[in-house]
Amino acid sequence: MKDFRFVAIDFVGHGKSDHVTELSYLHQLEAIQAVFDWAKWEKCIIVGHSYGGNNALFYTAACPQKVQALIVSFNLLFILFYK
């Protein structure tokens, strides 16, 4: 896969990132945008699982022009509608 560049985001308040007292999806959207700016991407394929899937959905809704494709698994919608 030499034509692809993979980047994993350690979202604010998760993993090894600094913990915060107040957290919102807006913080996470800003983190995704910061990665876009850092990598100088015009578009990308976003893959998200669980909480990352929710962030991917919200980012795609906010910035559809920047997302070539979206792949999500076991996210909020799955949890709400799975029976």
C-alpha positions in Angstrom: 0.0 0.0 0.0 2.7 2.5 -1.0 0.1 5.0 -2.2 -1.5 5.4 1.2 -0.4 7.1 4.4 -1.9 5.9 7.7 -2.2 8.3 10.6 -3.7 7.3 14.0 -5.1 10.1 16.1 -4.9 10.0 19.9 -8.0 12.0 20.7 -8.1 14.6 23.4 -8.8 13.0 26.7 -8.0 9.5 25.5 -5.0 7.3 25.2 -1.7 9.1 26.0 -3.0 12.6 25.3 -3.6 15.1 28.1 -6.7 14.5 30.1 -9.2 17.4 30.2 -12.0 18.3 32.5 -14.4 19.3 29.7 -14.7 17.3 26.5 -16.9 17.7 23.5 -17.1 16.5 19.9 -16.0 20.0 18.9 -12.6 19.3 20.6 -12.3 16.1 18.6 -13.2 17.8 15.3 -10.5 20.4 15.9 -8.0 17.5 16.5 -9.0 15.9 13.2 -8.7 19.3 11.4 -5.2 19.8 13.0 -4.1 16.5 11.5 -5.4 17.7 8.1 -3.5 20.9 8.4 -0.3 19.1 9.6 -0.4 16.6 6.8 -1.5 19.2 4.2 -4.2 16.9 2.9 -7.0 18.1 0.7 -9.0 14.9 1.1 -8.7 11.6 2.8 -10.3 8.3 3.7 -11.4 8.3 7.3 -11.7 5.0 9.3 -13.1 5.1 12.8 -14.1 2.5 15.4 -16.4 3.1 18.4 -15.8 6.6 19.7 -13.5 7.3 16.8 -16.3 6.3 14.5 -18.5 8.9 16.0 -15.8 11.5 15.6 -15.4 10.4 12.0 -19.1 10.7 11.3 -19.3 14.2 12.9 -16.2 15.4 11.0 -17.6 14.1 7.7 -20.9 15.9 8.4 -19.1 19.1 9.2 -16.5 18.9 6.4 -17.8 16.6 3.6 -15.6 18.2 1.0 -12.5 16.9 2.9 -13.6 13.2 3.1 -13.2 11.0 0.1 -14.6 7.9 1.9 -15.8 7.1 5.4 -15.5 3.7 7.1 -17.0 3.2 10.6 -17.5 0.3 12.8 -19.3 -0.2 16.1 -20.1 3.4 16.6 -23.0 5.2 18.4 -25.5 4.5 15.6 -24.6 0.8 15.7 -25.1 0.7 19.4 -28.5 2.6 19.2 -30.0 0.7 16.4 -28.5 -2.8 16.8 -31.1 -5.3 18.1 
